[in-house]
Amino acid sequence: MTDMTTRAGLAVDSRLATFLETEVLAVLGRDVPAFWQGFAALLAEFAPRNAALLAKRESLQSQIDAWHVERAGKPHDAAAYKAFLTAIGYLVPEPGAFQIGTQNVDPEIATMAGPQLVVPILNARFLLNAANARWGSLYDALYGTDALDAPPARPGGYDEERGAAVIARGRQFLDSAFPLASGSWADLTAREAIVLAEPAQLIGETERGPLLKNNGLHIEVVFDSTTPVGATDRAGIADIIVESALTTIADCEDSVAAVDAADKLLAYTNWLGIIRGDLSESFEKGGKTLTRKLAGDKTYTAPDGSPHTLSGRSLMFVRNVGHLMTNPAIRLPDGSEIPEGIMDAVFTSAISTLDVEGHGKLGNSRKGSIYIVKPKMHGPEECKFTNDLFGAVEDLLKLPRHTIKVGVMDEERRTSANLAACIHAVKDRIVFINTGFLDRTGDEIHTSMRAGPMLRKGAMKGSDWLKAYEARNVAIGLAHGLSGKAQIGKGMWAAPDLMGQMMAEKIGHLKAGANTAWVPSPTAATLHALHYHAEDVFAVQKTLPEPMGLDALLSIPLADGANWSEEEIRSELDNNCQGLLGYVVRWVDQGVGCSKVPDINDVGLMEDRATLRISSQHIANWLLHGVISEAQVLDSLARMAAKVDAQNAGDASYEPLTGNEDGAAFSAARELIFKGVEQPSGYTEPLLHAWRLRKKAG
């Protein structure tokens, strides 16, 4: 049982209270009793509003369910459906013409285009790696991945043949992005011989070489003949350092398993280390103890001789949890748990105020802003709630209005259908919208759960609603002035080992008008950065069409007339069950919320709860409509449990699923399917949290 203390009528975990009071409020010089009184008053206003919004979700879903049940067996009437959604308030009137008014936004978000990392906040080493991924070695990224179209490196020491291929590819990149006035970078023999076709691309010199800039992104060409690579290079070039992850999201939500006060304390402690600039992590590697710290800034000399600096780190967002979950770390006067999203807003903002008021060693926002990504909001009412909540947090912390900026994740159907109104609700603090296939598809399935059986997951990617969703997100963002003020983002490349495929496909996000997109690793960020040198996203944005209407977005991905074979059904079910079990067993048993999980074909994919949501909802839908039976599901779970056990055979801390069918992990997986229809919006958190808490309790 956690040790609780009382603050202004709230029961607060003692360690959490001490942490906030000594590490944050005391440093800020805030009156501690006044803070807790203000926090209690904030909760008295916003906790009931939070509950009312969740009740509204359920009310709308019940009405939609009833509409589909009443029309069972009849052809879908798109016009009647749209009129119905309008009548119940699911669709709201479009706002009049407006432009967002967000001010004091850092250039990494507003005027630069580049990769974005998302990293679990509970893992300090991953968090440090991501924060330091602002700059990455192109040579290392090419040498160690399949992005290089050349034979893999031979085992043993340095493979000179592969190294030569890396150098050749690096020269191709330089010729493309930074052409010389004459000749090729491949012909260069000395640093002094660099004469660019566009002299303005040279923005400075460092001790190691020139600093160049293209499409808003920097690179450093490293000359060093003392290194093995530089010594054998005709020009003495040892590496090309690429500005990579401009921004990183430290995630308190889908990529972590945080269920109690101890978990939240670790999350907030790591965020404090990032903001304060002193986060470090020691670990064993090659028989040595290594310590990782945050990188310092980069210094260079401009052409006019003046000194300048560039940030050595990603600009950091923090992703709070959504409106749904509560957490036992703090309890209200009536004994109920606090809404976790409100707790995150207060705690992460209080910690970030250290940066705003100059208490950090390195600094995050040079514009004095706090950046919070808010996931899983349903429609403009919930966006307005977040806007009001952030305003109340600013008052509590004595911050100027709109210091706290918001990133709105367009991953719920009611938000997609009312995106302009959602943006309008946060128009003076919005800095980010994005799309994501997995969560958005999970909500698509759940919203229309009773309309009929859905397409197979692979076929969903070609459906009309998804194409409309992706296009409308960008077009609506551009129509309301996000370009040059905020990010328009696209979703994750989930396969960190398939960098060649990523390089072939992910440039499509830029061509669609996204000025950022998610990548799964620092190496992927370095490689994806090359796309932003190849495409000027802000120029692309000026060529894109106006937003399309709602009809395609509201089409339901039903499998009308599908005549699947037994093998096709079995394959789809096995794929879903394997992915579900592979993720759940780590989440529940080990508290790992994001990791590289082998899929059914043994391809490692970076998985988080969004994967689980779509898989569990898809099985639940097919089960509800008789495409599959309970016996088929249980058979698949048993067979896929054996496969997942085999895939994790090398993990000493892994607890097998087979033979442990009554254990927490297998039970959670089973309930996610068989109770999937009744889960709020199809979310996995309520069941995962319940089973993880049981597991932690022994």
LINUR-V163682 format. One record per run of one state. SS is the DSSP state (helix for helix, strand for strand, loop for the rest). FROM is the first residue (numbers start at 1). TO is the last residue. If there is no record, write none. Layout:
SS:FROM:TO + SS:FROM:TO
//
This chain:
loop:1:3 + strand:4:7 + loop:8:9 + strand:10:13 + helix:14:28 + loop:29:31 + helix:32:70 + loop:71:77 + helix:78:87 + loop:88:106 + helix:107:110 + loop:111:114 + strand:115:120 + loop:121:123 + helix:124:134 + strand:135:137 + helix:138:143 + loop:144:159 + helix:160:177 + loop:178:179 + strand:180:180 + loop:181:184 + helix:185:187 + loop:188:190 + helix:191:193 + loop:194:195 + strand:196:196 + loop:197:198 + helix:199:201 + strand:202:205 + loop:206:209 + strand:210:214 + loop:215:216 + strand:217:223 + loop:224:227 + helix:228:232 + loop:233:236 + strand:237:243 + loop:244:244 + strand:245:251 + loop:252:260 + helix:261:276 + loop:277:279 + strand:280:285 + loop:286:287 + strand:288:293 + loop:294:297 + strand:298:301 + loop:302:306 + strand:307:310 + loop:311:314 + strand:315:320 + loop:321:325 + strand:326:331 + loop:332:336 + strand:337:339 + helix:340:356 + loop:357:369 + strand:370:374 + loop:375:378 + helix:379:397 + loop:398:403 + strand:404:410 + loop:411:412 + helix:413:417 + loop:418:418 + helix:419:425 + loop:426:429 + strand:430:435 + loop:436:436 + helix:437:447 + loop:448:448 + helix:449:451 + loop:452:453 + strand:454:454 + loop:455:456 + helix:457:460 + loop:461:463 + helix:464:479 + loop:480:486 + strand:487:490 + loop:491:498 + helix:499:505 + loop:506:506 + helix:507:511 + loop:512:515 + strand:516:519 + loop:520:521 + helix:522:534 + loop:535:536 + helix:537:541 + loop:542:557 + strand:558:558 + loop:559:565 + helix:566:590 + loop:591:594 + strand:595:598 + loop:599:603 + strand:604:607 + loop:608:608 + helix:609:624 + loop:625:629 + helix:630:647 + loop:648:663 + helix:664:674 + loop:675:675 + helix:676:678 + loop:679:679 + helix:680:682 + loop:683:684 + helix:685:696 + loop:697:698
//
